[in-house]
Amino acid sequence: MKDPLPPTGRRFVDQVCLVTGAAGGIGSAIAHRLAAEGAVVQVADLDEGQVARTVEEIVLAGGRAEPRAFDLADAEASSTAVQEMIDDHGRVDVLVNNAGINRRGALLELGPEDWTATFAVNVEAVVQLCRAVLPTMITAGQGAIVNTASQWGLSPAPGHVAYNASKAAVVSLTQSMARDYAPAGIRVNAVCPGEIFTPMLAANLARSGRTKADLDALVPYGRVGMPEEVAALVAFLASDEAPYLCGAAVEITGAQAVA
């Protein structure tokens, strides 16, 4: 499939951009997009091998990227990774909190460990990375943070209570930080994707016996979204083209309602 939204400019030349969950799916698309627009992308994920592959792909495409493999659920590891970036580059211009997990089930179907793990990655990791980058952004008088929430954080889907609640927390956290740090020149926004055709979604379809065409038929626009389309939205929100967007939770759903 042709990239539906190719880069239109180089809005991030020499900017240091940290992207979590960047080893695959939406995160990889975001990393590629920012690199194509001139950023020095910090590719963060738990899987060191996948991180290395994403970095290699970006470099082979003519971009700049550096590996940052660490456990987002480990606050100390997150703090150390950000400090290493600051030591290497002097700053972090853009933070994209994209990593997330989804433990499916209604409340009585989930164990305490499912709830804890979901919030550790989807919420606590976001908090810790924001804590780590905000001081340098405040000193610089500028910076952009984009958090990946979900359409389900605004309109909960049945059978996904932990994921829904965690993404609702991300939306609220985004709006709260935007109000608190806009006076310092820092913009904080969230993207709220609906169904996006990632490798994870493809695997889930294969297990269920459904096809992509089955999902496409549920979307008023005629198809599910692609990772590159979310990446284009993230790049816009993080760029100087969106100077007055702060505290927004932008849905990208093809007009699909939550089933």
ABEGO torsion letter per residue (X at the ends): XBBABBBABBAABGBBBBBBGAABEAAAAAAAAAAAAGBBBBBBBABAAAAAAAAAAAAAAGBBBBBBBBBAABAAAAAAAAAAAAAAAGBBABBBBABBBBBBEBAAABBAAAAAAAAAAAAAAAAAAAAAAAAAAAAAGBEBBBBBBBAAAABBBBGAAAAAAAAAAAAAAAAAAAAAAAAAGBBBBBBBBBBBBBAAAAAAAAAAGBBAAAAAAABAAGBBBBAAAAAAAAAAAABAABAABBGBBBBBAGGBBBX
